[in-house]
Amino acid sequence: MDQVTEILILSANPKNTNRLRLDEEVREIEEGLQRSRNREQFKIRSKLAVRLRDLRRALLDYEPQIVHFSGHGEVNGLAVEDEVGNAVLLNPDALEGLFELFTDKVECVLLNACYSELQVQGISKHIQYVIGIRQGISDKAALEFSVGFYDAVGAGKSIEEAFRFGRNAIQIYNIPEHLNPILSKSVNIHSNSFLGGILDSKEYVFKFRAECDHDVNELDKLIGKHVKKIIKVRESLLPDVEVEIYVNLSLNELRNAMRKIEDGHVMVQTVAPKDKYTGERNYSL
């Protein structure tokens, strides 16, 4: 018997915020999965008017593989409801900490809320796939992204493929917001030990751009024992990918490894410490 994937949909539309079509979004997701050929492989749980404690309780009760949040978002956090239905922001650090407790259960988090990029960056330290919205997004665009994403999931597509279907669903309606959804993929979290010893405790964080996933995967194979984590963020429909890497290698050591990758010149020319990264290519390298 195929394993059943649990999808937990959480939504909040506090009474002192603009009305959103959250009920319609849940219905469209359910109908899309129900009509899919793999419908027996999915079980949807939904919780409306979510309060702070409801998120923890739902995760404990259902232990889902996919967690979907729909509602309002601000730079300082997602908006859930207080005890009387007014908006209260969910602290990004607390949200990251909560998902860290479910790192062995949750495989994908989708934050269908405006300005959720900060939350994506935090949660992706612990969850393999995290999707959010870089800036603002209209109600229609958010709805169509969800429908396109879950239509593809129901058809057996991967999370990355489903993400692209979601973006395309926005674009089909000629809504100029199809690049607002972003996907962060944590490629690998390696053990901190190798050859019976402990890795150098000094850890460096670098960012760079690569022409495609293949180049990043080849780099990971080459220096895997020195890597703690790689996070990939695809920012466009092009194959280009932006990467954040946690390693115990110096900048020169990492760059020398990149030079061994065929067509790795974009990585070599853009890699920099995270706090100095610009994404611009240094053609002199």
C-alpha positions in Angstrom: 0.0 0.0 0.0 1.4 3.4 -0.9 2.3 5.8 1.9 -0.3 8.4 2.6 1.0 12.0 2.6 -0.7 14.2 5.3 -1.2 17.8 4.3 -2.0 20.3 7.1 -3.6 23.5 5.9 -3.6 26.3 8.4 -5.4 29.6 7.8 -6.0 32.8 9.7 -7.9 36.0 8.7 -8.1 38.1 11.9 -11.2 40.3 12.0 -9.1 43.5 12.0 -7.4 42.5 8.7 -8.5 42.6 5.0 -10.8 39.8 4.0 -9.1 37.0 2.1 -10.6 34.1 0.1 -9.2 31.4 2.4 -12.2 29.1 2.4 -12.1 29.1 -1.4 -8.4 28.3 -1.4 -8.9 25.3 0.9 -11.9 24.1 -1.2 -9.9 24.4 -4.5 -7.0 22.5 -3.0 -9.2 19.7 -1.7 -11.1 19.5 -5.1 -7.9 19.4 -7.0 -6.4 16.6 -5.0 -9.7 14.7 -5.0 -9.8 14.6 -8.8 -6.2 13.6 -9.1 -5.2 10.0 -10.1 -3.2 9.7 -6.9 -6.0 10.9 -4.6 -5.8 7.9 -2.3 -2.2 8.9 -1.4 -3.2 12.2 0.2 -5.1 13.2 3.4 -5.9 16.8 4.0 -6.4 18.3 7.5 -7.5 22.0 7.7 -7.6 24.3 10.7 -9.2 27.8 10.3 -8.9 30.9 12.5 -5.5 29.6 13.8 -4.2 31.0 17.1 -0.7 30.8 18.4 -1.1 27.5 20.2 -3.1 25.9 17.5 -0.1 25.6 15.2 1.8 23.5 17.8 -1.2 21.4 18.6 -2.0 20.6 14.9 1.6 19.6 14.2 1.6 17.3 17.2 -1.8 15.8 16.4 -1.3 15.1 12.7 2.5 15.0 12.2 2.0 16.1 8.5 4.6 15.9 5.7 3.3 19.1 4.1 2.3 22.2 6.1 0.5 25.0 4.3 -0.2 28.4 5.9 -2.6 30.9 4.2 -3.2 34.4 5.5 -1.6 37.8 6.0 2.1 38.3 6.5 4.4 41.2 7.4 8.1 41.5 7.5 8.0 40.9 11.3 5.9 37.7 11.1 2.8 35.8 10.0 -0.6 37.1 11.3 -2.6 34.6 13.4 -5.5 35.3 15.8 -5.5 36.1 19.4 -8.1 34.9 21.8 -10.7 37.4 20.6 -9.9 37.1 16.9 -7.6 40.1 16.4 -4.3 39.9 14.6 -1.1 38.9 16.5 2.2 38.4 14.7 3.9 35.0 15.0 7.6 35.6 16.0 9.8 34.3 13.1 12.4 32.9 15.5 9.7 31.0 17.4 8.3 29.7 14.2 11.7 28.5 13.1 12.2 26.9 16.5 8.9 25.1 16.2 9.7 23.5 12.9 13.1 22.5 14.2 11.2 20.2 16.5 9.5 18.5 13.5 12.5 18.3 11.2 12.2 14.5 11.0 8.5 14.7 10.1 7.8 17.8 7.9 9.2 17.7 4.4 7.7 20.9 2.9 6.4 24.1 4.3 4.4 26.5 2.1 3.8 30.0 3.5 1.2 31.5 1.2 1.4 35.0 2.8 3.0 38.3 1.9 6.5 39.2 2.9 7.3 35.7 4.2 10.9 35.5 2.8 12.4 36.0 6.3 10.5 33.0 7.6 11.6 31.0 4.6 15.2 31.6 5.4 14.8 30.6 9.0 12.7 27.5 8.5 14.9 26.2 5.6 17.6 25.5 8.2 15.5 22.6 9.4 13.1 21.7 6.6 14.1 20.5 3.2 11.6 22.5 1.1 10.2 25.8 2.1 8.1 28.1 -0.1 7.1 31.7 0.6 6.3 35.0 -1.0 9.1 37.5 -1.5 7.0 40.6 -1.5 3.3 41.3 -1.5 0.9 39.1 -3.5 -2.7 39.6 -4.6 -5.5 37.3 -3.3 -6.0 35.9 -6.9 -2.4 35.2 -7.5 -2.0 33.5 -4.1 -5.1 31.3 -4.8 -3.9 30.3 -8.3 -0.4 29.5 -7.0 -1.9 27.1 -4.4 -4.2 25.4 -7.0 -1.4 24.9 -9.5 1.0 23.7 -6.9 -1.3 21.0 -5.5 -2.7 20.0 -8.9 1.0 19.1 -9.7 1.5 17.4 -6.3 -1.6 15.3 -6.9 -0.2 14.3 -10.3 2.9 12.9 -8.7 5.2 15.8 -9.5 8.1 16.7 -7.2 8.0 19.7 -4.9 10.3 21.6 -7.2 8.2 20.8 -10.3 5.0 21.6 -8.4 6.5 25.0 -7.5 7.1 25.8 -11.1 3.5 24.7 -11.9 2.3 27.1 -9.2 4.2 30.0 -10.7 2.9 29.2 -14.2 -0.7 29.1 -12.9 -0.3 32.7 -11.9 1.3 33.6 -15.2 -1.5 31.9 -17.2 -3.9 34.5 -15.8 -1.6 37.3 -16.9 -1.0 38.4 -13.3 2.4 40.0 -13.1 3.3 38.4 -9.8 4.4 34.9 -10.9 8.0 35.5 -9.7 7.0 36.5 -6.2 6.8 33.0 -4.8 10.2 31.7 -3.9 11.5 28.2 -3.1 14.3 27.3 -0.8 15.7 23.8 -0.9 18.1 22.4 1.7 20.1 20.0 -0.4 22.0 18.1 2.3 22.7 18.2 6.0 25.8 16.2 6.5 27.1 14.6 9.7 29.7 16.7 11.6 32.1 13.8 11.7 34.2 11.9 9.2 37.0 9.4 9.3 36.3 8.9 13.0 37.1 12.5 13.8 35.3 15.8 14.3 35.2 18.5 11.6 36.9 21.8 12.3 34.6 23.6 14.6 35.1 26.9 12.6 32.2 27.2 10.2 31.9 29.6 7.3 28.9 30.7 5.4 29.2 31.7 1.7 26.8 32.6 -1.0 27.1 32.2 -4.8 25.2 31.7 -8.0 25.3 28.7 -10.3 24.1 28.1 -13.8 22.1 25.0 -12.8 21.3 22.5 -10.1 23.8 20.0 -11.6 26.8 22.3 -10.9 25.7 22.6 -7.2 25.2 18.9 -6.9 28.6 18.2 -8.4 30.2 20.6 -5.9 28.4 18.8 -3.1 29.8 15.5 -4.2 33.3 16.9 -4.4 33.4 18.6 -0.9 30.6 16.7 0.8 32.6 15.8 4.0 33.3 19.5 4.6 29.7 20.6 4.1 27.2 21.0 6.9 24.4 22.4 4.8 23.5 23.7 1.3 20.4 25.9 0.7 19.3 26.6 -2.8 16.9 29.4 -3.6 15.5 29.6 -7.2 14.5 33.2 -7.9 13.3 32.9 -11.5 12.0 30.5 -14.1 15.6 30.2 -15.5 17.8 27.3 -14.4 20.1 29.7 -12.5 20.1 29.1 -8.8 21.3 31.1 -5.8 23.1 29.1 -3.1 24.0 29.5 0.6 26.6 27.0 1.8 27.8 26.2 5.3 31.3 24.7 5.2 34.6 24.4 7.2 36.6 25.5 4.1 38.1 28.9 3.5 37.0 31.1 0.6 40.1 30.1 -1.4 39.6 26.4 -0.7 36.0 26.6 -1.7 36.8 28.5 -4.9 39.5 26.1 -5.9 37.0 23.2 -5.5 34.6 25.1 -7.7 37.2 25.4 -10.4 37.2 21.6 -10.7 33.6 21.6 -11.7 33.0 21.7 -15.5 31.1 25.0 -16.3 31.6 26.1 -12.7 32.9 29.5 -13.7 29.7 31.4 -12.5 30.2 29.8 -9.0 33.9 30.8 -9.0 33.1 34.4 -10.1 30.2 35.1 -7.6 31.2 33.2 -4.4 31.7 35.5 -1.4 31.1 35.5 2.4 27.4 35.8 3.0 27.7 39.3 4.5 29.6 40.6 1.4 27.7 38.7 -1.3 26.3 40.9 -4.1 25.6 38.2 -6.8 27.8 40.2 -9.3 30.4 38.3 -11.3 34.1 39.0 -11.0 35.4 38.2 -14.5 39.0 38.5 -13.4 38.8 35.2 -11.5 
